[in-house]
Amino acid sequence: MFEIIILTAMSILCVNTEIAPRLLLNDGFKIPIVGLGTGTTTDEAVRDAIEAGYRHIDTSLNYKDSEKTIGKALKDLISEGKIKREELFIVSKLETSDHERSRVPIGIKQSLDNLGLKYLDQYLIHHPQSGVDVLETWRGMEDVHKQGLTKSIGVSNFDEEQIDRILANATVKPVTNQVQCNPYHNQKKLHDYLSKHNITLTAWSPLGGTFGSENLLKDSKLVSIGHKHNVTAAQVALRYQIQRNIIVIPKSLNKKYILENIDLFNFKLTDEDITEIDSLNKIQ
């Protein structure tokens, strides 16, 4: 089972206090269970997130200029003494153009250069690719892990069969699989499989987003449960995942929502709430 590590905080009022508890990964590192998703982002959004208590930031080489924006914001925050590099958990991803083993170091070094960092905390294969054997790509991931360019390695948008192939041949086990996951697509089967192998699930689009979940936050059950706990439907959707030991990376450029999306630890959903949210699942 996964272990959640609660970090001691000096004061909730301190802008540099880490808010989210950390989830223990299978390699011994600990990841904040709430992160900032950054398909697009701004300097202001990164600053707002860090000052709100976020320490986990998720990005990718393909996210336009997000890596460079994040890198500049973090450099400034570190130089201002508002955060230390070792307090952060930065995740980026390998894109399909760099899936050949010899190109994996090229991909991660480009991300590191964009971010102005010497290492990542986690590096993921963003998507499986039919043109290159996943085992070749995974060997490249193990190479950059061994070189110290990333502390942890994992995958994104992989199915059970693809992960089985890695597990049967890997020297280093994936720590997570990042997939679309929200109350309309709760990924129970995949989550159970990953848990059996001590691999975490990271949820992208945990608040619905696109792909058939656009109206998630207007769902009457989520709204009703939110009223009961004096929180929003979005906070209910995120808390639901946290209580399942699922990592969430909600995206926002709006300070109000950035603050709201990490303000999840002053209430707890009941077993009845969880059962009701489970019933919203639309994809088996």
Secondary structure, DSSP 8 states (H G I E B T S, - for coil): ---EE----S-TTSTT---S-EEE-TTS-EEESB-EE-SS--HHHHHHHHHHT--EEE--TTSTTHHHHHHHHHHHHHHTTS--GGG-EEEEEE-GGG-SGGGHHHHHHHHHHHHT-S-EEEEEE-S--TTS-HHHHHHHHHHHHHTTSEEEEEEES--HHHHHHHHHH-SS---EEEEE-BTTB--HHHHHHHHHTT-EEEEESTT--STT-TTGGG-HHHHHHHHHHTS-HHHHHHHHHHTTT-EE--B-S-HHHHHHTT--SS----HHHHHHHHTT----
